[in-house]
Amino acid sequence: RVRRKSTQEEDHARLHGHLKLCSDPSYTAVSLVKKVTQGRLSEVPDLTAAQGLLQRLDQTGARKLRDVVEKRAIAEDLTAVLAQIKEVFDVAFNPSVTFMKVVDTYLAGGLLDA
């Protein structure tokens, strides 16, 4: 049993952020709670860095961005990926549509060519 009273509110906020943006809340809840109880909360990516980007997306795009954050945090290149996504959004007329066209590249572990 993991005791993290000093960070309990932060832990709940992080878990809530993932659950409200996932496509399968039941599976995601089990997966995240398992990580927390095993003391591996560091494996639950913090969505704080992506908040500004999430606000520019529709629900489907936000779910995909959560998936990108989860996958790329493991690869430890999340900062570079979010910076590139922000650049894409800055020039996009409709960030959601543009993101859905390129999201598979990010999920596959790649970056867009300059």
Secondary structure as the mmCIF struct_conf table of DSSP 4:
data_model
#
loop_
_struct_conf.conf_type_id
_struct_conf.id
_struct_conf.beg_label_comp_id
_struct_conf.beg_label_asym_id
_struct_conf.beg_label_seq_id
_struct_conf.end_label_comp_id
_struct_conf.end_label_asym_id
_struct_conf.end_label_seq_id
HELX_RH_3T_P HELX_RH_3T_P1 LYS A 5 THR A 7
HELX_RH_AL_P HELX_RH_AL_P1 GLN A 8 LEU A 21
BEND BEND1 SER A 23 SER A 23
HELX_RH_AL_P HELX_RH_AL_P2 PRO A 25 THR A 37
TURN_TY1_P TURN_TY1_P1 GLN A 38 GLY A 39
HELX_RH_3T_P HELX_RH_3T_P2 LEU A 41 GLU A 43
BEND BEND2 VAL A 44 VAL A 44
HELX_RH_3T_P HELX_RH_3T_P3 LEU A 47 ALA A 50
HELX_RH_AL_P HELX_RH_AL_P3 GLN A 51 LEU A 54
TURN_TY1_P TURN_TY1_P2 GLN A 55 ARG A 56
BEND BEND3 LEU A 57 LEU A 57
HELX_RH_AL_P HELX_RH_AL_P4 GLN A 59 ALA A 75
TURN_TY1_P TURN_TY1_P3 GLU A 76 GLU A 76
HELX_RH_AL_P HELX_RH_AL_P5 LEU A 78 VAL A 91
BEND BEND4 PHE A 93 ASN A 94
HELX_RH_AL_P HELX_RH_AL_P6 PRO A 95 LEU A 107
TURN_TY1_P TURN_TY1_P4 ALA A 108 GLY A 109
#
